[in-house]
């Protein structure tokens, strides 16, 4: 669907790690920047785990499958070359789910940002270095990231939107359903 956001998940083949060191993650971001120049997309949130990654992504001019095939192909080439491997790097093409509402945007972003907490890697989502969560709270400055796509689901000035998002991160699913009408 053109101009729609999707929750994208890609996992390493056989659940193997995709990112073995910080350099791998930095190269992945460089690849996304390069792809974005020729095949523009909007990234609302992300989390790079050891053996998979999550992206909340919208592609305008090209299909999401075109964007993801470019990202994954370039990363697979890099990975196989660096580690002297051949064959598949990714388990499957990728998983995607259409996000069709403001609440869906918020829930997807929260799910992505809580992934390292749920995996027991950190106690707080802000402590995980390879997710976009800290950009939602403290800074703006990421070359690919557009946090306003999610923060604009809330009313108020930028600081108030950031505070509301942080409060939203602390809500349970039941509380979200009850408070959905107040957002």
N, C-alpha and C positions, 0 to 999 in steps of 0.2 A: 504494500500500500504506500503510495508516494507521500512523502512528508510526515509519515507516522514514526513514532519512536518504537523501538524494539528492545527487548532484553535479550542480549546475545550471550551465549555461554559456549566456550571452546575448551575441550579437555585434551590432555596429552594422550597419545596412543597407549593403550594398556594401562591408563592412568599414571603413566610415567611423568616425571617432572618436566615442565616446559621451561622453567626458569631456574637454572642451577646457580646463578650468581647475580649480583647487582648489574653487571655489564649486560647480561641477557635482557633484563628489564629495561635498561636504558636504550638498548638497540630496538626493542619492541616499540618503545615510544617514538624513536626516530623513524621507524618504519611507518607508524601511524601518521606522523607529521608529513612524511613524503607522499603517502597515499592521499592524505587530505588535500594536498596542493593540486593534484591532478583529478581526484575523484572526491569532491567535497562532501563532508558529513559533519554532523553536530554530535558531540559527545557530552552527555548530561552527567554521567557518573561512570566510575570504573573501579574495579578491584582486580589486581593481578595476584593470584594465589600461586603456590608452588607448581601444582599440576593442572591448573585451569585458570581461566579468566572470565570476568563478567564485564560487559559493556552495556550501557544504556545509550543507544545510538539511533540517530535519524539520518537518512540519506535523502537528499533532494533530487538531484539530477540523475543519479544512477540508482540502481537497485541495491538493497542491503547485501544481497548475495555477491554483487560485483565488488563492493567495498571489502567484504570479508574475504573473498577469494584472493584479492590483492594482498591484504594484510597477512593472511595465513600462508600464502605461497612464499612471500618474501621472508617471513620469519622462519618457515621450514627450511628454505635454502640456507639462511644464515646458520640455523641450529645444526643442520646436518654437516655443513662445512666446518663449523667451529669444533664440533665433537666427533668429526670423522665418521659419520653415520650415513646410512642410506635408508630409504623407505619412508613410511608415513610418520610424521611428527604428531599429527592430530588424530584423535580417536575417530571422529566423523567429521563431516563438513562443518557443522556447528548447530547449536540449538537456538531457536529464536521464538519469541513470544511477542505478539503485538500488544502495545500498551495503548489503551483506548480511553483513558480518563485522567483527570488531575489526580485523583486518589491512586490510580494505577501508577502514575509517574512517581508519586511519593513513596508508595509501597515498594516499588522496584528499586528505587534509590536506597531506601532503608535496608532492604534485603541484601543488596550489593555491599553496602557499607558494614553490615553486621556479619558478613561472611567470615572474616578472620576471627571474630569473637566466638561465633558458633563453632568454629573449627578448633577453638582452644589455643589459638596462636597468640592472642593478646586479650587483656581484660577489658579494654576500652577501644572503640573503633578509631579514635583519634591517635592511638599509639601505633597503628599499623602504617608503615611508610608507603606502601604501594597501593593505596586506595585514594579516591578523591575526597574522602570525608573532611580532611583538614581544610580543604579549599572552601568547603561549605561554611566552616566556622570562622576561619581566621584570615584567609588571603584570597586574592583573585589572581592572577598572574600565570595560570597554567595555559600554555599555548593552544591546547586542543579543547579544553574544558569550558563549557558554558553552564555554570551553576544556576543561572537565572531561569533556565528551562524548568528546573524543579522549584527553586525558591519563589518564582512568580506564582506558584500555586497558593501562596500565602499573601495576605494583605499587609501593608505597612511599608515603612522605609527599609532600606537594605539591612540595617542592624536588627530591626525587629523580625524581618523574614528569617535571618540566620538564627535568631533565638527561637523562633517558632519551629524551625526545622530541627534544631537540637532537642526541643521538647517532644516533637513528633518521634524522633528516634527512640525516646524512652517509653513510648506508649506500647501497650500490648495490642494485638489485633482486635480484640473485643472493644477496647477503648477507642480504637480508630473508627470502628463502625458506629459507635455511639456519637462520636464527635465529628463525623464526616460532614454533617450539615453546617458546622460552624467554621469550616475552612474557607 
